[in-house]
Amino acid sequence: MNELSFQYPSWYILLCVLLGLLYAVGLYYNDRTFREQSGRLNWLLGGLRFLLATFLSILLLSPFLKSFTSQTQKPIVILAQDASESVASGLSEDQRAAFENDMTELAEDLSKDYEVQRLAFGERVREEFDFNFEDKISNTSDVFNYINDLYSNENVGAVLIASDGIYNEGSNPLYVNSNISAPIFTIALGDTTIKKDVYLKRTFLNRIAYLNDRFVVQADVAASNAVGTRTTLSVFKVSGSGTQKLDERIIPITSDDFFKTEEFILDANQAGVQRYRLVLSTVPDEATTANNVKDIFIDVLDARQKILLLANSPHPDLSALKQSITDNKNYEVEIAFADKFTGGLKEFDFVILHQLPSSSHNIAPVLNTLKQDKIPHFFIIGSQTDLNRFNTAQGILSIRGDGRNYDEVVGKTNPLFSLFTIEEEISRDLLNFAPMSAPFGEYSLNESAEVLMYQRIGRIDMNSRPLLLFGEENNTKIGILCAEGVWKWRLFDYLQNQNHDIINELIGKSVQYVSVKEDKRRFRVTPEKNIFNENENILFDAELYNNSYELINEPDVNMTIIDSEGKEFDFVFNKTDRAYTLDANKLPEGNYTFRSSVNVGGEQLSYNGQFSIQPIQLELFQTTADHRLLRLISEKYGGQFVRPDQISGLPQVLEELGTVKPVIYQTAQTRSVINLRWIFFLLLLLLATEWGLRRYFGGY
């Protein structure tokens, strides 16, 4: 359908007609050129000129054509099917086959009148059904988010979700913030019968422990319909040579809906990824024993850095520094005072010197040891610091002052600092922190120093006076804080934000930069993590450096992964822009070692490591279907709760619902009339006809 419109009032057309008429009359009314011809010839020529002038003047009004096209879109019906292991555990082989057949026929029947989208969900949402039921996780909320993201602007007529109502990852699907306006029908799968069963519901532990520390494992033990019985919870350490029982607890079951939390304290006496197994003994007539066993993994690190906080005298900064540093479990802090410290510095990885050297303690032996053994260290300058001795102790910063006058300063972040990053929000907040006390004097920086923060006094930025800076001297990293009062910043941080995140990040990153030991190995392989889940791909990154420590990736990097039984899997890394990457796909659960090698210019470089893969047992610990949740979802979204034997009747239910209707989309297209080709040819025809007639009858 086309519609003609004008940019000017439509009555202007009358003026165009009048203009054409006047033009034609003026040209031909008294014209005697064709007096010997028929009198009708002037009328014909005048009519042609009238039409031409009228059309041209109308085109000056910029008319345009609106054309409308209509398109009918079928309503979308989304079929989402739960593909997790818990669904399969509640269905017999015959029921699984019948369900697969019913869902396939339902999709085919609905596709006659609707656009059908098939989805499967569990660990993730994907297109097409999946009747293998091998997903280790049930994340029902994910399918709601998927539909909301992909179909929020589409004509979704209905959503049909076939599930047992069990979810063990993600949020409760009933409370997902969804914009789905279509009715949701739930198809109830699984068995709601509560069977006699004892099971390990959940376990809690830190994923990282440190060698020779102790760590806590908590286990939630649950039982249903097993009152009057008792079970034994045992914890084993699993290694290549077998299992070793570490502890056990006898648990009487005192109710049909039983729950109890047991706690074990274990020793981390071996470095690396360690595997432990929690086992519940069976009770008579127990429905399933698959959920009586749970394996847990913990990464025992032998990498905790020891930090010495050596001070001139007691000061509130010491406690503030220790609390901020030990927020990172990789650090262990020991506080000592210069007049009583008799230990050796070699056992420490990093030393913080608070208001040292001072007039009463020049700590020359300490400074000499730090330089000789290349131990990274950090100076904190305060009112007790002897500035002359400080200037002699290092060559990064020199302060000329009497040591008696101090300014109240805050920190202004240097935008050109490049050693590590500080969030812009933190840099902004630091300007409002309580001031620290910095010595007044003339500051001179070594060219190698990098300043993280300059001093600000009131509203004046003192860009010649650093507050926090870093440098390197004799291949030893050094940090300097030119003020005391860290405790004020820690208290102010909590006062403003109810946490210590800002001061912890500032001190943590400063300590990490100065104390970190640079890895000089030319070939490194890094797994994405030390402990993978069995449904995750095993990913590695590798870096190779030449003798000038420039990244290269010309030679091939080979890797062999070995499982606990000695079986080997060989791989070759893929090359990226300047490094390497490897996706080893999925591997069975267990402990693995790997060895990788590369040949560079005839030199063989190698790197070895280990990782573990832990089983995902979430689907085993709750096998009783939750149909109540499915009913609530259907009620919330205006759908219905149906059972598997009612699947075939769903097309009729949707038809009777009356809300699943197609949508007609109308599109308008606007074109200028002057761009129509036939207009050009019409005007050309009028001109040519008039010219031809005049020529024929001797008018030219």
Secondary structure in CASP SS format (residue, H / E / C, confidence):
PFRMAT SS
TARGET T0000
AUTHOR 0000-0000-0000
METHOD secondary structure of the structure
MODEL  1
M C 1.00
N E 1.00
E E 1.00
L E 1.00
S E 1.00
F C 1.00
Q C 1.00
Y C 1.00
P C 1.00
S C 1.00
W C 1.00
Y H 1.00
I H 1.00
L H 1.00
L H 1.00
C H 1.00
V H 1.00
L H 1.00
L H 1.00
G H 1.00
L H 1.00
L H 1.00
Y H 1.00
A H 1.00
V H 1.00
G H 1.00
L H 1.00
Y H 1.00
Y C 1.00
N C 1.00
D C 1.00
R C 1.00
T C 1.00
F C 1.00
R C 1.00
E C 1.00
Q C 1.00
S C 1.00
G C 1.00
R H 1.00
L H 1.00
N H 1.00
W H 1.00
L H 1.00
L H 1.00
G H 1.00
G H 1.00
L H 1.00
R H 1.00
F H 1.00
L H 1.00
L H 1.00
A H 1.00
T H 1.00
F H 1.00
L H 1.00
S H 1.00
I H 1.00
L H 1.00
L C 1.00
L C 1.00
S C 1.00
P C 1.00
F E 1.00
L E 1.00
K E 1.00
S E 1.00
F E 1.00
T E 1.00
S E 1.00
Q E 1.00
T E 1.00
Q E 1.00
K C 1.00
P C 1.00
I E 1.00
V E 1.00
I E 1.00
L E 1.00
A E 1.00
Q E 1.00
D E 1.00
A C 1.00
S E 1.00
E H 1.00
S H 1.00
V H 1.00
A H 1.00
S H 1.00
G C 1.00
L C 1.00
S C 1.00
E H 1.00
D H 1.00
Q H 1.00
R H 1.00
A H 1.00
A H 1.00
F H 1.00
E H 1.00
N H 1.00
D H 1.00
M H 1.00
T H 1.00
E H 1.00
L H 1.00
A H 1.00
E H 1.00
D H 1.00
L H 1.00
S C 1.00
K C 1.00
D C 1.00
Y C 1.00
E E 1.00
V E 1.00
Q E 1.00
R E 1.00
L E 1.00
A E 1.00
F E 1.00
G C 1.00
E C 1.00
R C 1.00
V C 1.00
R E 1.00
E E 1.00
E C 1.00
F C 1.00
D C 1.00
F C 1.00
N C 1.00
F C 1.00
E C 1.00
D E 1.00
K C 1.00
I C 1.00
S C 1.00
N C 1.00
T H 1.00
S H 1.00
D H 1.00
V H 1.00
F H 1.00
N H 1.00
Y H 1.00
I H 1.00
N H 1.00
D H 1.00
L H 1.00
Y H 1.00
S C 1.00
N C 1.00
E C 1.00
N C 1.00
V E 1.00
G E 1.00
A E 1.00
V E 1.00
L E 1.00
I E 1.00
A E 1.00
S E 1.00
D C 1.00
G C 1.00
I C 1.00
Y C 1.00
N C 1.00
E C 1.00
G C 1.00
S C 1.00
N C 1.00
P H 1.00
L H 1.00
Y H 1.00
V C 1.00
N C 1.00
S C 1.00
N C 1.00
I C 1.00
S C 1.00
A C 1.00
P C 1.00
I E 1.00
F E 1.00
T E 1.00
I E 1.00
A E 1.00
L C 1.00
G C 1.00
D C 1.00
T C 1.00
T C 1.00
I C 1.00
K C 1.00
K C 1.00
D E 1.00
V E 1.00
Y E 1.00
L E 1.00
K E 1.00
R E 1.00
T E 1.00
F E 1.00
L C 1.00
N C 1.00
R C 1.00
I E 1.00
A E 1.00
Y E 1.00
L C 1.00
N C 1.00
D C 1.00
R E 1.00
F E 1.00
V E 1.00
V E 1.00
Q E 1.00
A E 1.00
D E 1.00
V E 1.00
A E 1.00
A E 1.00
S E 1.00
N C 1.00
A C 1.00
V C 1.00
G C 1.00
T C 1.00
R E 1.00
T E 1.00
T E 1.00
L E 1.00
S E 1.00
V E 1.00
F E 1.00
K E 1.00
V E 1.00
S E 1.00
G C 1.00
S C 1.00
G E 1.00
T E 1.00
Q E 1.00
K E 1.00
L E 1.00
D E 1.00
E E 1.00
R E 1.00
I E 1.00
I E 1.00
P E 1.00
I C 1.00
T C 1.00
S C 1.00
D C 1.00
D E 1.00
F E 1.00
F E 1.00
K E 1.00
T E 1.00
E E 1.00
E E 1.00
F E 1.00
I E 1.00
L E 1.00
D E 1.00
A C 1.00
N C 1.00
Q C 1.00
A C 1.00
G E 1.00
V E 1.00
Q E 1.00
R E 1.00
Y E 1.00
R E 1.00
L E 1.00
V E 1.00
L E 1.00
S C 1.00
T C 1.00
V C 1.00
P C 1.00
D C 1.00
E C 1.00
A C 1.00
T C 1.00
T C 1.00
A H 1.00
N H 1.00
N H 1.00
V E 1.00
K E 1.00
D E 1.00
I E 1.00
F E 1.00
I E 1.00
D E 1.00
V E 1.00
L E 1.00
D C 1.00
A C 1.00
R C 1.00
Q E 1.00
K E 1.00
I E 1.00
L E 1.00
L E 1.00
L E 1.00
A E 1.00
N C 1.00
S C 1.00
P C 1.00
H C 1.00
P H 1.00
D H 1.00
L H 1.00
S H 1.00
A H 1.00
L H 1.00
K H 1.00
Q H 1.00
S H 1.00
I H 1.00
T C 1.00
D C 1.00
N C 1.00
K C 1.00
N C 1.00
Y E 1.00
E E 1.00
V E 1.00
E E 1.00
I E 1.00
A E 1.00
F E 1.00
A C 1.00
D C 1.00
K C 1.00
F C 1.00
T C 1.00
G C 1.00
G C 1.00
L H 1.00
K H 1.00
E H 1.00
F C 1.00
D C 1.00
F E 1.00
V E 1.00
I E 1.00
L E 1.00
H E 1.00
Q C 1.00
L C 1.00
P C 1.00
S E 1.00
S C 1.00
S C 1.00
H C 1.00
N C 1.00
I C 1.00
A H 1.00
P H 1.00
V H 1.00
L H 1.00
N H 1.00
T H 1.00
L H 1.00
K H 1.00
Q H 1.00
D C 1.00
K C 1.00
I C 1.00
P C 1.00
H E 1.00
F E 1.00
F E 1.00
I E 1.00
I C 1.00
G C 1.00
S C 1.00
Q C 1.00
T E 1.00
D C 1.00
L H 1.00
N H 1.00
R H 1.00
F H 1.00
N H 1.00
T H 1.00
A H 1.00
Q C 1.00
G C 1.00
I C 1.00
L E 1.00
S E 1.00
I E 1.00
R E 1.00
G C 1.00
D C 1.00
G C 1.00
R C 1.00
N C 1.00
Y E 1.00
D E 1.00
E E 1.00
V E 1.00
V E 1.00
G E 1.00
K E 1.00
T E 1.00
N C 1.00
P C 1.00
L C 1.00
F C 1.00
S C 1.00
L C 1.00
F C 1.00
T C 1.00
I C 1.00
E C 1.00
E H 1.00
E H 1.00
I H 1.00
S H 1.00
R H 1.00
D H 1.00
L H 1.00
L C 1.00
N C 1.00
F C 1.00
A C 1.00
P C 1.00
M E 1.00
S E 1.00
A E 1.00
P E 1.00
F C 1.00
G C 1.00
E E 1.00
Y E 1.00
S E 1.00
L E 1.00
N C 1.00
E C 1.00
S C 1.00
A C 1.00
E E 1.00
V E 1.00
L E 1.00
M E 1.00
Y E 1.00
Q E 1.00
R E 1.00
I E 1.00
G C 1.00
R C 1.00
I E 1.00
D E 1.00
M E 1.00
N E 1.00
S E 1.00
R E 1.00
P E 1.00
L E 1.00
L E 1.00
L E 1.00
F E 1.00
G E 1.00
E E 1.00
E E 1.00
N C 1.00
N C 1.00
T E 1.00
K E 1.00
I E 1.00
G E 1.00
I E 1.00
L E 1.00
C C 1.00
A C 1.00
E E 1.00
G C 1.00
V H 1.00
W H 1.00
K H 1.00
W H 1.00
R H 1.00
L H 1.00
F H 1.00
D H 1.00
Y H 1.00
L H 1.00
Q H 1.00
N H 1.00
Q C 1.00
N C 1.00
H C 1.00
D H 1.00
I H 1.00
I H 1.00
N H 1.00
E H 1.00
L H 1.00
I H 1.00
G H 1.00
K H 1.00
S H 1.00
V H 1.00
Q H 1.00
Y H 1.00
V H 1.00
S H 1.00
V C 1.00
K C 1.00
E C 1.00
D C 1.00
K C 1.00
R C 1.00
R C 1.00
F E 1.00
R E 1.00
V E 1.00
T E 1.00
P E 1.00
E C 1.00
K C 1.00
N C 1.00
I E 1.00
F E 1.00
N E 1.00
E C 1.00
N C 1.00
E C 1.00
N C 1.00
I C 1.00
L E 1.00
F E 1.00
D E 1.00
A E 1.00
E E 1.00
L E 1.00
Y E 1.00
N C 1.00
N C 1.00
S C 1.00
Y C 1.00
E C 1.00
L E 1.00
I E 1.00
N C 1.00
E C 1.00
P C 1.00
D C 1.00
V E 1.00
N E 1.00
M E 1.00
T E 1.00
I E 1.00
I E 1.00
D E 1.00
S C 1.00
E C 1.00
G C 1.00
K C 1.00
E E 1.00
F E 1.00
D E 1.00
F E 1.00
V E 1.00
F C 1.00
N E 1.00
K E 1.00
T C 1.00
D C 1.00
R C 1.00
A C 1.00
Y E 1.00
T E 1.00
L E 1.00
D E 1.00
A C 1.00
N C 1.00
K C 1.00
L C 1.00
P C 1.00
E C 1.00
G E 1.00
N E 1.00
Y E 1.00
T E 1.00
F E 1.00
R E 1.00
S E 1.00
S E 1.00
V E 1.00
N E 1.00
V E 1.00
G C 1.00
G C 1.00
E E 1.00
Q E 1.00
L E 1.00
S E 1.00
Y E 1.00
N E 1.00
G E 1.00
Q E 1.00
F E 1.00
S E 1.00
I E 1.00
Q E 1.00
P C 1.00
I C 1.00
Q C 1.00
L H 1.00
E H 1.00
L H 1.00
F C 1.00
Q C 1.00
T C 1.00
T C 1.00
A C 1.00
D C 1.00
H H 1.00
R H 1.00
L H 1.00
L H 1.00
R H 1.00
L H 1.00
I H 1.00
S H 1.00
E H 1.00
K H 1.00
Y C 1.00
G C 1.00
G C 1.00
Q C 1.00
F E 1.00
V E 1.00
R C 1.00
P H 1.00
D H 1.00
Q H 1.00
I H 1.00
S H 1.00
G H 1.00
L H 1.00
P H 1.00
Q H 1.00
V H 1.00
L H 1.00
E H 1.00
E H 1.00
L H 1.00
G C 1.00
T C 1.00
V C 1.00
K C 1.00
P C 1.00
V E 1.00
I E 1.00
Y E 1.00
Q E 1.00
T E 1.00
A E 1.00
Q E 1.00
T E 1.00
R E 1.00
S E 1.00
V H 1.00
I H 1.00
N H 1.00
L C 1.00
R H 1.00
W H 1.00
I H 1.00
F H 1.00
F H 1.00
L H 1.00
L H 1.00
L H 1.00
L H 1.00
L H 1.00
L H 1.00
A H 1.00
T H 1.00
E H 1.00
W H 1.00
G H 1.00
L H 1.00
R H 1.00
R H 1.00
Y H 1.00
F C 1.00
G C 1.00
G C 1.00
Y C 1.00
END
